């Protein structure tokens, strides 16, 4: 299904718009033709089958034309989010070719091709090609996703044709994201699993992927681009709500798909009041695909609801001794089922740690009730132990975010003056923040004070998850930061 989606829709509805970027729009017919031209151009480069290609272009249309053409040509694509990421990703992914809008300075380490308007204009010299270098197979390698999770240790995941098709089809199964004349958007980039699957989900329905001009912002883009599905992480949802005008009212036609984490009760209530009551929560991962899905309205307002366990997935909750816990008890989540990848590329240690006994262990803490409703209450490394007292970082972060004047927050442990782990709270402040109120909330939750670190921005990965290791490293590498500890 993967690389045939655009060509299929071009045959059904050639003049329908496949992608909007700012003021520009591209039909399925145009996109299919450009993919064919790009595949013909790639054939002239004489790249070996299954060669790794690194793609870095901020223009979504150019990104997807090249991505589909690479798949058609039997090459494996990976994505760098920004030009600054290219050196890191070159070292990690070891590609045989680089396609970039702004290639890095210095002598090229591999053959490099500039991807810009001049490039796509030059494609018109090639006749569109539908030829494939080999018959389609379910084990064809197609895409490498780099995931860093919250640990800061990047891991490479190879997605085969079968895994991409199964994971995309899973999102269509319950029809939560299915609607006529779909106009979809995702706040996560095309290089992430969320960006990839949102686009494929949209085009499988013949819908339009909407990419606003970066200067516009997501709040005005909802109306300007007539978006009726937006998939985003909880942190991005919170940012979007804050950007809405004060008199914002719910949009009855908008589906809000929450990915990359469960949604708190307070955030859900604000979303219903100011954005949309049609909230779909989706718990999953690059490694296992969609594991739990559901409309929040069907979950009786459950705190930390992550969806009902999908029929193709198996989820167990494990106790401290590895025993399977009954419904209603909190423990560590492990996932099985047909959507699992086989492990991490070039990383047998991480594969052995997180793929054990036929299960994937995502490092999340959760609980399942008798209905099959999964709640994700935090991560195993979010459960912090300070002097024998345990608390979930995510719970404290939710309380801190409720303090007026706090724009973002991250809780982490770092050594104090005596070398003992102590709770720290990094926060992004707006005008009018009352630090005394912030301290009272923290001390009330912990039973002790925490050290406060004011930061300009919370470090997060592409899916919006906090990278606590980077905050710890900030203090270790830059002792001068202690001057802003309060």
C-alpha positions as CSV (number, residue, x, y, z in Angstrom):
1,X,0.0,0.0,0.0
2,X,2.7,2.5,1.0
3,X,4.1,3.9,-2.2
4,X,1.0,3.2,-4.3
5,X,-1.3,5.5,-2.2
6,X,-0.7,8.7,-4.3
7,X,-0.9,6.9,-7.7
8,X,-4.1,5.1,-6.5
9,X,-5.8,8.4,-5.5
10,X,-4.5,10.1,-8.7
11,X,-6.5,7.5,-10.7
12,X,-9.6,8.0,-8.6
13,X,-9.6,11.8,-8.1
14,X,-6.7,13.4,-10.1
15,X,-7.8,17.0,-9.4
16,X,-8.3,16.5,-5.6
17,X,-5.7,18.3,-3.5
18,X,-3.2,16.0,-1.8
19,X,-1.1,18.5,0.0
20,X,-1.3,22.2,1.0
21,X,1.8,24.1,2.1
22,X,1.2,27.8,2.9
23,X,-0.5,29.3,-0.2
24,X,0.5,26.4,-2.5
25,X,-1.5,23.3,-3.2
26,X,-0.6,20.1,-5.1
27,X,-3.1,17.7,-6.6
28,X,-2.8,13.9,-6.5
29,X,-2.2,13.9,-10.3
30,X,0.7,16.4,-10.0
31,X,2.2,14.6,-7.0
32,X,2.0,11.2,-8.7
33,X,3.6,12.6,-11.8
34,X,6.4,14.2,-9.8
35,X,7.0,11.0,-7.9
36,X,7.3,9.2,-11.2
37,X,9.7,11.8,-12.5
38,X,11.8,11.6,-9.4
39,X,12.0,7.8,-9.6
40,X,13.2,8.2,-13.2
41,X,15.9,10.7,-12.0
42,X,16.9,8.4,-9.2
43,X,17.5,5.6,-11.7
44,X,20.2,7.8,-13.3
45,X,22.2,7.9,-10.1
46,X,22.8,4.1,-10.1
47,X,22.4,3.7,-6.4
48,X,22.6,0.1,-5.0
49,X,19.3,-1.6,-4.0
50,X,18.5,-0.9,-0.3
51,X,20.9,1.9,-0.1
52,X,20.2,4.3,2.7
53,X,19.2,7.8,1.7
54,X,19.1,10.7,4.2
55,X,16.5,13.4,3.3
56,X,16.5,16.9,4.8
57,X,14.1,19.5,3.4
58,X,11.7,21.7,5.2
59,X,9.3,21.8,2.3
60,X,6.8,18.9,2.9
61,X,5.9,18.4,-0.8
62,X,9.5,17.9,-1.8
63,X,10.0,15.6,1.2
64,X,7.1,13.3,0.2
65,X,7.9,13.3,-3.5
66,X,11.4,12.2,-2.7
67,X,10.3,9.7,0.0
68,X,7.8,7.9,-2.2
69,X,10.2,7.9,-5.2
70,X,13.0,6.4,-3.0
71,X,10.6,3.6,-1.9
72,X,9.6,2.9,-5.5
73,X,13.3,2.7,-6.4
74,X,14.1,0.1,-3.7
75,X,16.0,2.6,-1.5
76,X,15.6,3.1,2.3
77,X,14.8,6.7,3.4
78,X,15.5,8.4,6.7
79,X,14.9,12.0,7.7
80,X,16.8,14.8,9.4
81,X,14.5,17.4,10.9
82,X,16.9,20.3,10.4
83,X,20.2,21.0,8.6
84,X,21.9,21.2,12.0
85,X,20.9,17.6,12.6
86,X,22.6,16.3,9.4
87,X,26.1,15.7,10.8
88,X,24.7,13.7,13.8
89,X,22.4,11.7,11.6
90,X,25.1,11.0,9.0
91,X,27.2,9.5,11.8
92,X,24.3,7.5,13.2
93,X,22.6,6.3,10.0
94,X,25.7,6.0,7.7
95,X,23.7,6.8,4.5
96,X,25.1,6.2,1.0
97,X,23.5,9.4,-0.4
98,X,22.2,12.8,1.0
99,X,19.4,14.8,-0.3
100,X,19.2,18.2,1.4
101,X,17.8,21.7,0.8
102,X,20.9,23.1,2.5
103,X,23.7,20.7,2.4
104,X,26.2,21.0,5.3
105,X,29.4,23.0,4.8
106,X,32.7,21.3,4.1
107,X,33.6,18.5,1.7
108,X,30.7,16.1,1.2
109,X,31.1,12.7,2.9
110,X,28.7,11.0,0.5
111,X,27.2,12.0,-2.9
112,X,25.0,15.0,-2.1
113,X,22.1,16.5,-4.1
114,X,20.4,19.8,-3.4
115,X,16.6,19.5,-3.1
116,X,14.9,22.8,-3.9
117,X,12.6,24.5,-6.4
118,X,15.3,24.3,-9.1
119,X,15.5,20.5,-8.5
120,X,11.9,19.9,-8.9
121,X,11.8,22.1,-12.0
122,X,14.6,20.0,-13.5
123,X,12.5,16.8,-12.9
124,X,10.3,17.8,-15.8
125,X,13.1,16.7,-18.1
126,X,12.2,13.1,-17.1
127,X,9.2,11.2,-18.2
128,X,7.3,9.8,-15.2
129,X,8.2,6.2,-14.5
130,X,6.2,3.5,-12.6
131,X,8.9,0.9,-12.9
132,X,10.1,-0.9,-9.7
133,X,13.5,-2.4,-9.3
134,X,12.1,-5.5,-7.7
135,X,8.7,-7.1,-7.0
136,X,7.0,-5.8,-3.9
137,X,7.6,-7.9,-0.8
138,X,6.3,-7.6,2.7
139,X,9.9,-7.6,4.1
140,X,11.1,-4.8,1.8
141,X,13.0,-2.2,4.0
142,X,11.4,1.2,3.5
143,X,12.0,3.7,6.2
144,X,14.4,4.2,9.2
145,X,13.0,6.1,12.1
146,X,15.3,7.5,14.7
147,X,13.7,7.5,18.2
148,X,15.4,9.0,21.2
149,X,12.5,8.5,23.7
150,X,13.3,10.3,26.9
151,X,16.7,8.8,27.4
152,X,18.6,10.9,24.9
153,X,20.1,7.7,23.4
154,X,19.0,7.6,19.8
155,X,17.8,4.2,18.5
156,X,17.2,3.3,14.8
157,X,14.1,1.4,13.8
158,X,13.8,-0.2,10.4
159,X,10.2,-0.2,9.1
160,X,9.4,-2.7,6.4
161,X,6.6,-2.5,4.0
162,X,4.5,-4.9,6.1
163,X,5.0,-3.0,9.3
164,X,4.1,0.3,7.7
165,X,1.0,-1.1,6.1
166,X,-0.1,-2.9,9.3
167,X,0.4,0.2,11.5
168,X,-1.3,2.5,9.0
169,X,-4.2,0.1,8.6
170,X,-4.6,-0.1,12.4
171,X,-5.3,3.6,12.6
172,X,-8.1,3.1,10.1
173,X,-9.6,0.1,11.8
174,X,-11.9,1.9,14.4
175,X,-12.6,4.7,12.0
176,X,-12.0,7.3,14.7
177,X,-9.9,9.3,12.1
178,X,-12.1,8.5,9.1
179,X,-14.3,11.2,7.6
180,X,-15.3,12.5,4.2
181,X,-13.3,15.4,2.7
182,X,-10.5,14.9,5.3
183,X,-8.1,17.8,5.8
184,X,-5.5,16.6,8.3
185,X,-2.5,18.1,10.0
186,X,0.1,16.9,12.5
187,X,2.3,19.1,14.6
188,X,5.1,16.5,14.6
189,X,7.5,16.4,11.7
190,X,7.5,14.0,8.8
191,X,10.6,12.4,10.1
192,X,8.7,11.1,13.2
193,X,6.5,8.1,13.2
194,X,3.5,10.3,14.0
195,X,4.1,12.5,11.0
196,X,4.6,9.5,8.7
197,X,1.5,7.7,9.7
198,X,-0.7,10.8,9.8
199,X,0.2,11.5,6.2
200,X,-0.4,7.9,5.1
201,X,-3.7,7.7,7.1
202,X,-4.9,10.9,5.3
203,X,-3.9,9.8,1.8
204,X,-5.4,6.4,2.3
205,X,-8.7,8.3,2.5
206,X,-8.0,10.6,-0.4
207,X,-7.7,13.5,2.0
208,X,-5.5,16.6,2.1
209,X,-2.5,17.0,4.3
210,X,-2.2,20.6,5.5
211,X,1.1,22.3,6.3
212,X,0.7,25.9,7.4
213,X,3.4,28.5,6.7
214,X,5.6,28.4,9.8
215,X,4.9,32.1,10.4
216,X,1.2,31.5,10.6
217,X,1.1,29.2,13.7
218,X,-1.3,26.4,14.3
219,X,-4.1,28.4,16.0
220,X,-5.0,30.5,12.9
221,X,-4.1,27.6,10.6
222,X,-7.1,25.6,11.9
223,X,-9.5,28.1,10.3
224,X,-7.4,29.3,7.4
225,X,-6.7,25.7,6.1
226,X,-10.1,24.3,7.2
227,X,-8.4,21.5,9.2
228,X,-10.8,18.9,10.5
229,X,-8.2,16.5,12.0
230,X,-5.2,17.5,13.9
231,X,-2.9,14.9,15.6
232,X,-0.5,16.2,18.2
233,X,1.3,15.4,21.5
234,X,-0.2,16.6,24.8
235,X,2.5,19.3,25.1
236,X,1.7,20.6,21.6
237,X,-2.0,20.5,22.4
238,X,-1.3,22.7,25.5
239,X,0.7,25.1,23.4
240,X,-2.1,25.3,20.8
241,X,-4.7,26.0,23.5
242,X,-2.7,28.9,24.8
243,X,-2.4,30.4,21.3
244,X,-6.1,30.4,20.8
245,X,-8.0,33.7,21.3
246,X,-9.5,34.2,24.7
247,X,-13.1,33.9,23.3
248,X,-12.3,30.6,21.4
249,X,-15.3,28.2,21.2
250,X,-15.3,24.5,20.3
251,X,-15.1,23.6,16.6
252,X,-17.8,20.9,16.1
253,X,-16.2,19.4,13.0
254,X,-12.6,19.1,14.4
255,X,-11.1,15.8,15.5
256,X,-8.3,16.2,18.0
257,X,-6.0,13.1,18.0
258,X,-3.7,13.0,21.0
259,X,-0.5,10.9,20.4
260,X,2.7,10.4,22.3
261,X,1.1,10.3,25.8
262,X,-2.1,10.3,27.8
263,X,-4.1,13.4,28.4
264,X,-4.7,14.8,31.9
265,X,-8.3,15.6,33.1
266,X,-7.5,19.4,33.2
267,X,-6.1,19.4,29.7
268,X,-9.1,17.4,28.4
269,X,-11.6,19.8,30.0
270,X,-9.9,22.8,28.5
271,X,-9.8,21.1,25.1
272,X,-13.5,20.4,25.2
273,X,-14.3,24.0,26.2
274,X,-12.1,25.8,23.7
275,X,-11.2,23.5,20.8
276,X,-13.3,20.4,20.3
277,X,-15.2,17.8,22.3
278,X,-14.2,15.1,19.7
279,X,-10.9,13.9,21.4
280,X,-9.3,10.6,20.3
281,X,-6.5,9.3,22.4
282,X,-3.9,7.0,20.9
283,X,-1.2,5.1,22.9
284,X,1.5,3.5,20.8
285,X,5.1,3.6,19.7
286,X,7.3,3.3,16.7
287,X,8.3,-0.2,17.9
288,X,4.7,-1.5,18.3
289,X,2.3,0.8,16.4
290,X,-1.1,1.8,17.8
291,X,-1.7,-0.3,20.9
292,X,-4.7,1.5,22.4
293,X,-7.3,3.8,20.8
294,X,-10.5,5.4,21.9
295,X,-12.7,8.5,22.1
296,X,-12.2,10.2,25.4
297,X,-16.0,10.6,25.7
298,X,-16.3,6.8,25.9
299,X,-13.8,6.6,28.8
300,X,-15.9,8.2,31.6
301,X,-13.4,11.0,32.0
302,X,-10.7,8.6,33.3
303,X,-7.5,10.4,34.4
304,X,-4.5,9.4,32.2
305,X,-6.8,7.5,29.8
306,X,-4.8,6.1,26.8
307,X,-7.5,4.2,25.0
308,X,-8.9,0.7,24.8
309,X,-6.4,-2.0,24.0
310,X,-6.7,-2.7,20.3
311,X,-7.7,-6.3,19.1
312,X,-4.3,-6.8,17.3
313,X,-2.3,-5.9,20.4
314,X,-1.7,-7.7,23.6
315,X,-0.9,-5.6,26.7
316,X,0.1,-7.0,30.1
317,X,0.8,-5.2,33.4
318,X,3.7,-6.6,35.3
319,X,4.5,-6.4,39.0
320,X,7.9,-5.9,40.6
321,X,8.7,-9.7,40.5
322,X,7.6,-10.0,36.9
323,X,4.2,-11.4,37.8
324,X,1.2,-10.5,35.6
325,X,-1.1,-8.2,37.6
326,X,-4.9,-8.4,37.6
327,X,-7.0,-5.5,36.3
328,X,-6.9,-2.4,38.4
329,X,-3.3,-2.7,39.6
330,X,-0.5,-0.4,38.5
331,X,2.7,-1.9,37.1
332,X,5.1,-2.0,34.1
333,X,3.5,-2.3,30.6
334,X,4.7,-4.8,28.1
335,X,3.3,-5.2,24.6
336,X,2.9,-8.0,22.1
337,X,1.0,-8.4,18.9
338,X,1.3,-8.3,15.1
339,X,2.6,-4.7,14.8
340,X,5.9,-5.2,16.6
341,X,9.2,-4.5,14.8
342,X,12.0,-7.0,15.4
343,X,14.3,-4.7,17.3
344,X,16.7,-1.9,16.9
345,X,19.2,-1.6,14.1
346,X,22.9,-2.1,15.0
347,X,22.1,-2.1,18.7
348,X,21.8,-5.6,20.1
349,X,22.2,-4.4,23.7
350,X,19.1,-2.1,23.5
351,X,17.2,-4.8,21.6
352,X,17.9,-7.3,24.3
353,X,16.9,-4.8,27.0
354,X,13.6,-3.7,25.4
355,X,12.5,-6.7,23.4
356,X,12.4,-9.7,25.8
357,X,10.5,-13.0,25.5
358,X,8.6,-11.9,22.5
359,X,7.4,-8.7,24.1
360,X,8.3,-5.0,23.8
361,X,8.9,-3.2,27.1
362,X,8.3,0.5,26.4
363,X,9.2,1.7,30.0
364,X,5.7,2.9,30.8
365,X,3.7,2.4,34.0
366,X,0.0,1.7,33.5
367,X,-3.1,0.0,34.6
368,X,-5.9,-1.8,32.7
369,X,-9.5,-2.1,33.9
370,X,-12.1,-4.8,33.3
371,X,-13.2,-3.1,30.0
372,X,-9.8,-3.2,28.5
373,X,-9.2,0.6,29.1
374,X,-5.6,1.3,29.5
375,X,-4.3,4.2,31.6
376,X,-0.7,5.3,31.4
377,X,0.3,7.0,34.6
378,X,4.0,7.7,33.8
379,X,7.3,6.1,32.9
380,X,9.3,3.8,34.9
381,X,12.1,6.4,34.9
382,X,9.5,9.0,35.9
383,X,9.0,7.2,39.2
384,X,11.5,9.1,41.4
385,X,12.7,8.1,44.8
386,X,13.9,10.8,47.1
387,X,14.9,9.7,50.6
388,X,12.6,6.7,50.4
389,X,9.6,8.7,49.2
390,X,8.4,8.0,45.7
391,X,6.5,10.3,43.3
392,X,5.7,10.5,39.6
393,X,7.4,13.3,37.8
394,X,4.4,13.6,35.4
395,X,2.0,14.2,38.4
396,X,4.1,17.0,39.8
397,X,4.5,18.5,36.3
398,X,0.7,18.7,36.0
399,X,0.4,20.5,39.3
400,X,3.2,23.0,38.3
401,X,1.6,23.7,34.9
402,X,-1.7,24.6,36.8
403,X,0.1,27.5,38.5
404,X,-0.7,30.8,36.7
405,X,2.3,32.1,34.8
406,X,3.9,28.7,34.2
407,X,4.1,28.0,30.5
408,X,5.9,24.7,30.7
409,X,7.6,22.5,33.3
410,X,9.9,19.5,33.7
411,X,10.8,17.6,36.9
412,X,14.1,15.8,37.1
413,X,16.6,14.5,39.7
414,X,20.1,16.0,39.9
415,X,22.8,15.9,42.7
416,X,22.6,18.5,45.3
417,X,25.6,20.1,47.1
418,X,26.1,16.8,49.1
419,X,26.0,14.7,45.9
420,X,22.6,13.2,46.7
421,X,19.8,13.1,44.2
422,X,17.3,16.0,44.8
423,X,14.2,17.0,43.0
424,X,14.6,19.9,40.6
425,X,11.8,21.7,38.6
426,X,12.7,23.4,35.4
427,X,10.0,25.9,34.3
428,X,9.3,28.3,31.5
429,X,7.7,31.5,32.9
430,X,5.3,34.1,31.6
431,X,4.9,37.6,33.1
432,X,3.2,37.6,36.5
433,X,4.5,34.3,37.8
434,X,4.4,34.3,41.6
435,X,7.3,32.1,42.7
436,X,6.0,31.9,46.2
437,X,2.8,30.2,44.9
438,X,4.9,27.9,42.7
439,X,7.0,26.9,45.7
440,X,3.9,26.2,47.8
441,X,2.5,23.9,45.2
442,X,5.7,21.9,44.9
443,X,6.3,21.6,48.6
444,X,2.7,20.6,49.2
445,X,3.1,17.8,46.6
446,X,6.5,16.6,47.7
447,X,6.4,17.3,51.4
448,X,9.7,19.1,50.9
449,X,11.1,22.0,48.7
450,X,12.7,21.5,45.3
451,X,15.3,23.6,43.5
452,X,13.8,25.7,40.7
453,X,15.5,26.2,37.4
454,X,14.1,28.9,35.0
455,X,14.7,27.9,31.4
456,X,13.8,29.5,28.0
457,X,12.6,26.2,26.6
458,X,12.0,22.7,27.9
459,X,14.1,20.1,26.0
460,X,11.8,17.7,24.2
461,X,12.0,15.1,21.5
462,X,10.1,15.2,18.2
463,X,7.0,13.7,19.9
464,X,7.0,16.3,22.7
465,X,8.4,14.1,25.4
466,X,10.7,15.7,28.0
467,X,14.4,14.8,27.8
468,X,15.3,14.9,31.5
469,X,18.8,13.8,30.8
470,X,19.5,17.0,29.0
471,X,18.4,19.1,32.0
472,X,20.7,17.0,34.2
473,X,23.5,17.4,31.7
474,X,22.9,21.2,31.6
475,X,23.7,21.4,35.3
476,X,26.7,19.1,35.1
477,X,28.3,20.8,32.1
478,X,27.4,24.4,32.9
479,X,27.9,25.0,36.6
480,X,27.1,28.7,35.9
481,X,23.5,27.6,35.5
482,X,23.3,27.3,39.2
483,X,23.1,31.1,39.3
484,X,19.5,30.9,38.2
485,X,18.6,28.1,40.6
486,X,16.1,29.7,43.1
